[in-house]
Amino acid sequence: MPELPAFPFPSDHALRPSPRLGEVRGERAPVRVQLPYGAPAWLVTRYEDARLVLSSPAFGRDPRRAGLDEADVARSTPVDITAQTMVSADPPDHTRVRRFVFHTFTPRRIERLRPGTELIAEQLVDAMVEQGPPADLFEAFGLALPIQVICDLLGVPLGDRARFTAWTDMLVDADGLTPEEVLASIAEMNDYLAGQADLRAEHPTDDLIGALVRARIEGDQLSVDEMVNLVRTLLAAGHETTASQIPNFVYLLLRNGDYKRLSDEPELVHTAVEELLRYVPLIAQGSFARYVLEEIEIGGVTVRQGDQVLVELSAANRDGSVFADPETLDVARAENPHLAFGFGLHRCVGASLARMELQVALATLTRRLPDLRLAVPADEVPWHLHRFVRRPRELLVTW
């Protein structure tokens, strides 16, 4: 039997999907690939097929329902970091846990956070200007903005930011770590969050952790472990991805010359964010595996119960049957049904929050620093290549 191609496929730039993904999409049918850990998986790259896999009840996120052992789960990390979280649950458990945060992340509620987020962004730019150029946009702005917002939302001390960053870096980039080290770090984070919950049991608060503790005390069906795992997922996803995308977006806008256009045409910020979400992979490789619960056909290929399927969102978001001129970054693109936040039951619950933060970030930067430019040549920007998210190691800018 021939050796399966290793996945993720190599790319010539951190923010550019591998050309091999386009070739696979052109072949139309899913292909078998091998991730660093676990059993082989089918790789889906077409938009239509991606929506099918992400929404059909024939696929689940709990490997046990497909008869898979934990060691068989196709993954890029030594252990499945989504195990026992909302991300790896199926209905009815997924529905029950997700409803505890759904109302917090509605577009209307997120809009109430916009003024506070704008104030944080203004203060961060003030600090950059006071310090003077050059500045590392990732550290001074990209990381600082979402961590302050998510800390305020959850109610955890901003002073613990370094601990959060270390934990989430480990979750998304476990290269060189043993499974025992990864699990120990997760346990440390869980102990911290459980302690935060205990504090709120004695002294109630209005933040999200406080609301979850209050719901548990009042009898809703949410275990302590579920509550801790839910908050851990929100804390990690709520800052790591957005913190990476802010410098990624600014890098591309500066390199392509679109940053100046947004400064001149601020009304384009919202469409620019959607286009950048389509164009820049939110996750550096295929989404977490879906497990086949019943035989079904994808793109002319029959997948069987127990098989695993990866959806490569960056490839689906460049499907020419859906997006005109898909390889071009068009900040004025009007029709943009991208899948950056997923689709179906497991669509990112924090999508509205991420959108708002990215809109505020670009609007504030292009208004306050219209002459922003890279302080080093674009091809000399150093990149940090996580398994899941990719971003500049630092993005030195001047103005």
Secondary structure in CASP SS format (residue, H / E / C, confidence):
PFRMAT SS
TARGET T0000
AUTHOR 0000-0000-0000
METHOD secondary structure of the structure
MODEL  1
M C 1.00
P C 1.00
E C 1.00
L C 1.00
P C 1.00
A E 1.00
F C 1.00
P C 1.00
F C 1.00
P C 1.00
S C 1.00
D C 1.00
H E 1.00
A C 1.00
L C 1.00
R E 1.00
P C 1.00
S C 1.00
P H 1.00
R H 1.00
L H 1.00
G H 1.00
E H 1.00
V H 1.00
R H 1.00
G H 1.00
E H 1.00
R C 1.00
A C 1.00
P C 1.00
V E 1.00
R E 1.00
V E 1.00
Q E 1.00
L C 1.00
P C 1.00
Y E 1.00
G C 1.00
A C 1.00
P C 1.00
A E 1.00
W E 1.00
L E 1.00
V E 1.00
T C 1.00
R C 1.00
Y H 1.00
E H 1.00
D H 1.00
A H 1.00
R H 1.00
L H 1.00
V H 1.00
L H 1.00
S H 1.00
S C 1.00
P C 1.00
A C 1.00
F E 1.00
G E 1.00
R C 1.00
D C 1.00
P H 1.00
R H 1.00
R H 1.00
A H 1.00
G C 1.00
L C 1.00
D C 1.00
E H 1.00
A H 1.00
D H 1.00
V C 1.00
A C 1.00
R E 1.00
S C 1.00
T C 1.00
P C 1.00
V C 1.00
D C 1.00
I C 1.00
T C 1.00
A C 1.00
Q C 1.00
T C 1.00
M H 1.00
V H 1.00
S H 1.00
A C 1.00
D C 1.00
P C 1.00
P C 1.00
D H 1.00
H H 1.00
T H 1.00
R H 1.00
V H 1.00
R H 1.00
R H 1.00
F H 1.00
V H 1.00
F H 1.00
H H 1.00
T H 1.00
F H 1.00
T C 1.00
P H 1.00
R H 1.00
R H 1.00
I H 1.00
E H 1.00
R H 1.00
L H 1.00
R H 1.00
P H 1.00
G H 1.00
T H 1.00
E H 1.00
L H 1.00
I H 1.00
A H 1.00
E H 1.00
Q H 1.00
L H 1.00
V H 1.00
D H 1.00
A H 1.00
M H 1.00
V H 1.00
E H 1.00
Q H 1.00
G C 1.00
P C 1.00
P C 1.00
A E 1.00
D E 1.00
L H 1.00
F H 1.00
E H 1.00
A H 1.00
F H 1.00
G H 1.00
L C 1.00
A H 1.00
L H 1.00
P H 1.00
I H 1.00
Q H 1.00
V H 1.00
I H 1.00
C H 1.00
D H 1.00
L H 1.00
L H 1.00
G C 1.00
V C 1.00
P C 1.00
L H 1.00
G H 1.00
D H 1.00
R H 1.00
A H 1.00
R H 1.00
F H 1.00
T H 1.00
A H 1.00
W H 1.00
T H 1.00
D H 1.00
M H 1.00
L H 1.00
V H 1.00
D C 1.00
A C 1.00
D C 1.00
G C 1.00
L C 1.00
T C 1.00
P H 1.00
E H 1.00
E H 1.00
V H 1.00
L H 1.00
A H 1.00
S H 1.00
I H 1.00
A H 1.00
E H 1.00
M H 1.00
N H 1.00
D H 1.00
Y H 1.00
L H 1.00
A H 1.00
G H 1.00
Q H 1.00
A H 1.00
D H 1.00
L H 1.00
R H 1.00
A H 1.00
E H 1.00
H C 1.00
P C 1.00
T C 1.00
D C 1.00
D C 1.00
L H 1.00
I H 1.00
G H 1.00
A H 1.00
L H 1.00
V H 1.00
R H 1.00
A H 1.00
R H 1.00
I H 1.00
E C 1.00
G C 1.00
D C 1.00
Q C 1.00
L C 1.00
S C 1.00
V H 1.00
D H 1.00
E H 1.00
M H 1.00
V H 1.00
N H 1.00
L H 1.00
V H 1.00
R H 1.00
T H 1.00
L H 1.00
L H 1.00
A H 1.00
A H 1.00
G H 1.00
H H 1.00
E H 1.00
T H 1.00
T H 1.00
A H 1.00
S H 1.00
Q H 1.00
I H 1.00
P H 1.00
N H 1.00
F H 1.00
V H 1.00
Y H 1.00
L H 1.00
L H 1.00
L H 1.00
R H 1.00
N H 1.00
G C 1.00
D H 1.00
Y H 1.00
K H 1.00
R H 1.00
L H 1.00
S H 1.00
D H 1.00
E C 1.00
P H 1.00
E H 1.00
L H 1.00
V H 1.00
H H 1.00
T H 1.00
A H 1.00
V H 1.00
E H 1.00
E H 1.00
L H 1.00
L H 1.00
R H 1.00
Y H 1.00
V C 1.00
P C 1.00
L C 1.00
I C 1.00
A C 1.00
Q C 1.00
G C 1.00
S C 1.00
F C 1.00
A C 1.00
R E 1.00
Y E 1.00
V E 1.00
L C 1.00
E C 1.00
E C 1.00
I E 1.00
E E 1.00
I E 1.00
G C 1.00
G C 1.00
V E 1.00
T E 1.00
V E 1.00
R C 1.00
Q C 1.00
G C 1.00
D C 1.00
Q E 1.00
V E 1.00
L E 1.00
V E 1.00
E C 1.00
L H 1.00
S H 1.00
A H 1.00
A H 1.00
N C 1.00
R C 1.00
D C 1.00
G C 1.00
S C 1.00
V C 1.00
F C 1.00
A C 1.00
D C 1.00
P C 1.00
E C 1.00
T C 1.00
L C 1.00
D C 1.00
V C 1.00
A C 1.00
R C 1.00
A C 1.00
E C 1.00
N C 1.00
P C 1.00
H C 1.00
L C 1.00
A C 1.00
F C 1.00
G C 1.00
F C 1.00
G H 1.00
L H 1.00
H H 1.00
R C 1.00
C C 1.00
V C 1.00
G C 1.00
A H 1.00
S H 1.00
L H 1.00
A H 1.00
R H 1.00
M H 1.00
E H 1.00
L H 1.00
Q H 1.00
V H 1.00
A H 1.00
L H 1.00
A H 1.00
T H 1.00
L H 1.00
T H 1.00
R H 1.00
R H 1.00
L C 1.00
P C 1.00
D C 1.00
L C 1.00
R E 1.00
L E 1.00
A C 1.00
V C 1.00
P C 1.00
A H 1.00
D H 1.00
E H 1.00
V C 1.00
P C 1.00
W E 1.00
H E 1.00
L E 1.00
H C 1.00
R C 1.00
F C 1.00
V C 1.00
R E 1.00
R E 1.00
P E 1.00
R C 1.00
E C 1.00
L C 1.00
L E 1.00
V E 1.00
T E 1.00
W C 1.00
END
